[in-house]
Amino acid sequence: MADRKSEIFDEDLQALVSDEAVAHVSEHYRLVAMGAHSETGVLPVARVVMSIDGEEHQADAQGGGPVDATFKAIEQIANSGAELQLFSVNNITAAPTRRGR
């Protein structure tokens, strides 16, 4: 990965080890299905289905965007008290592309 990217972030390292680390731990929460819809002039909505200790739970939520709506649907199920404070998109698998001049 270091040969393909000029910078490596914590998320890159987590992506590399996550499959091995999770393989040996039993899942308390598991994402079964997720869908989000965003359309001009309409409040974004999301539907999430999660398994908690093998029992499926479904939630629908609206939000300020599809990520916010998805987070709110997950929080309805998990009821963790977490709040989404910052959302950022970072590429963790491919090297940055350079455009010719």
C-alpha positions, -999 to 999 in steps of 0.1 A, spaced: 0 0 0 29 24 8 42 19 -28 8 30 -42 -1 59 -19 20 89 -7 2 91 26 -11 63 49 -38 70 74 -52 51 104 -81 40 83 -56 23 58 -41 3 86 -75 -6 100 -85 -18 65 -55 -41 63 -60 -58 96 -97 -57 100 -105 -90 82 -81 -110 104 -90 -92 137 -128 -97 132 -125 -133 121 -119 -145 156 -145 -124 174 -182 -133 177 -204 -106 162 -228 -88 185 -239 -64 158 -240 -73 121 -252 -52 93 -277 -72 72 -289 -46 48 -288 -9 42 -304 14 17 -304 52 15 -322 75 -9 -315 112 -16 -334 133 -41 -335 170 -48 -363 187 -27 -369 156 -6 -355 149 28 -330 119 25 -341 86 40 -324 54 50 -335 19 60 -311 -3 80 -315 -39 90 -291 -52 117 -287 -84 135 -281 -81 173 -270 -115 187 -288 -132 158 -321 -113 161 -329 -89 132 -340 -54 138 -351 -28 112 -352 10 114 -361 38 90 -348 74 95 -346 108 78 -316 130 80 -298 160 66 -281 137 40 -280 100 33 -251 94 57 -269 113 85 -301 93 78 -282 60 78 -265 69 111 -298 78 127 -314 45 116 -284 26 130 -287 46 163 -324 37 165 -314 1 166 -282 2 186 -294 29 210 -258 37 220 -261 74 226 -235 82 199 -237 114 179 -224 119 144 -202 150 147 -181 148 115 -183 129 83 -154 127 59 -148 106 28 -112 92 23 -100 68 -3 -84 39 16 -76 14 -12 -63 32 -43 -35 55 -50 -44 91 -58 -48 97 -96 -28 124 -113 -41 142 -143 -19 152 -172 -14 188 -182 
